[in-house]
Amino acid sequence: MGEQGEVYISRDPQDAKIIEGFTLNYMNMRDASTGKIVWESPSEWKEKFFQQELEAHVPKEILACKEVSREVNFTSVEKMDEFKLLQKVYFQGHCLEEWFFKFGFVIPNSSNQWQSTIEAAAEMLPAEALSGNVTIETNFFDGQRLLAKSLVRVFYE
């Protein structure tokens, strides 16, 4: 099922078919209080999302936001009955936070937009300490089945 820090795609043919038909069109993060976009995923993420560790170069100002709204736009060829994500935030290999997001039913051959609001931690390390030392591991599930994992290393600039 892939180790911590590894990108993973299930070897189960049905699960792999779901991931093969899944495309992350874009992702962005906004200051939830103003709606201003602070960061957007680069276009090359589309092809590399489940292939390798990716890098996110995020403006350090995002760390001052009390809440961040994350918008994900994706396309799925295959149906998913219970699409959900488990995200784990690691700092120097130690899990600091876990977030669970449930989307639900995904219609086959559909484009979908999913927005979530994430509340900032009460105390935040400085950007200089976090930059390059934070990885976000996202586990993609349909029900209890782990379909795939992506990995993003965050650099604050």
N, C-alpha and C positions, 0 to 999 in steps of 0.2 A: 504493500500500500504506500510505498514511497516513504523515505525517511525525512525527518525534519530537514528543511533546507534543500529539498530536492523537488524538481518539477516532476509531475507524475501523470500518466494516463492509464486508466484501468485496462487490463488485458482482456476483460470480458468483452466479447464481440458486440453485444448490445450496447454496453456503456461506451465503448470506443466509437461506435457509430453515432451516438448522441454528441460526443465531443467533436467528432469530425464535422458534424453539421452545425456546430456552435461557433458563432463569430462575435467577438467583442468589437462592436463598431466604434465606440468611444466611451471614455469615462472622463468625468470632470469633478472637481471639488470647488465648492463655493463657500464664501462666508455666509452662514445661514442667516445672520441678522440683516445683511444688505442684499443678498442674492448675487453679489459680484463673483464672477468666475476667477478663482485664484490659480487653478492648475487644470490642464487638459492633457490627456494621454496622447503620446505621439502616434502618428498613423501607422508606423511600422509594428506597433504592438499587435495589430490584427493577425499577422502571420506568425509571430513569435510567442504568442501568449502562453501556450502550453509546451513550448519547445525548449525554453531556456530561462534562466534568471534574467529579469528585466530591470532597468534602472528608471526611477522616477526622480526627476530634478524639479523639486518643489520650492517655491519661494518661501523663505523662512518666516515671512509674515503670517503664514497660515497657523503657526504655533500660537499666535496671539488671539486667534478666534475662539470664542467661548463654545461655539457649535459650528461644525462643518457639515454641509449638505453634499452628499456624494450622489452623482447621477451616473447610472450605467445604462448604455444602450446596446442591446444585443439582438442577434438574429438566431433562430433555431429552426433547423430543418425538421428535427425530430420532436415528438411530443415528450414532455416531462410531466409526471403527475404531481410531484412534490419538490419543485426546485428550491434549493436553499444553499446558503453559504455559511461556512464557519471560517472566520478570519482570526489568525493568531498573529500578534505583533511581538516580534522578538527584538531584544536589544542585546547585542553581543552574545547571541545564542540562547539567551534566557527569555522565556515567555513572560511578557509583562501584562498582556491583555488578550482577552478572547471576546469576539463579537459574533453573534449569531443573527443571521438575516434570513427570513422566510419569504420567498416570492410566491410559491404555490404552483398552480397548473400553468403549463406553457403549451400554447396551441402550436401544432406542427406548422412549419413554413410561415412563421410569424416574426415580426420585429417588435421588440419590447423595450420599454423604458422603465427604469426602476430607480427611485430616489429614496435615500435613507439619510437620517440626520444622526450625527455622531457627536456626543458631548465630550468636550475636552477634559483631560485629567485635571484635578485640582492643582497639582504641582507638575511643572514641566521642566525637563532638563534643557539646557541651552542648545540651540541649533548646532553649534560647533561640536558638542559631545554626541548628538544624535546622528549627524550627517555621516552616511556610509555605514553606520553601526546598527541601523534599524532595517529589518526585513519584515515584509508582510506576506504571510503564507495564506493563500485562499484555497479552501477545500470546497469543491463543487459536488453537491449531492443531488440525487433524485431519490427521495425517501431516505432509506438507510444506506443506499449504495453510493460509495465514493466513486465519482466519475473521473475526477482529475484534480490536480493541485497546480496552482501557479505560484510564482515567487517573485516579489518585487523588492529590490533594495532601494531605500529612500536616501536621497541626498538633498539637504536643505541649503539653498543658495540665496 
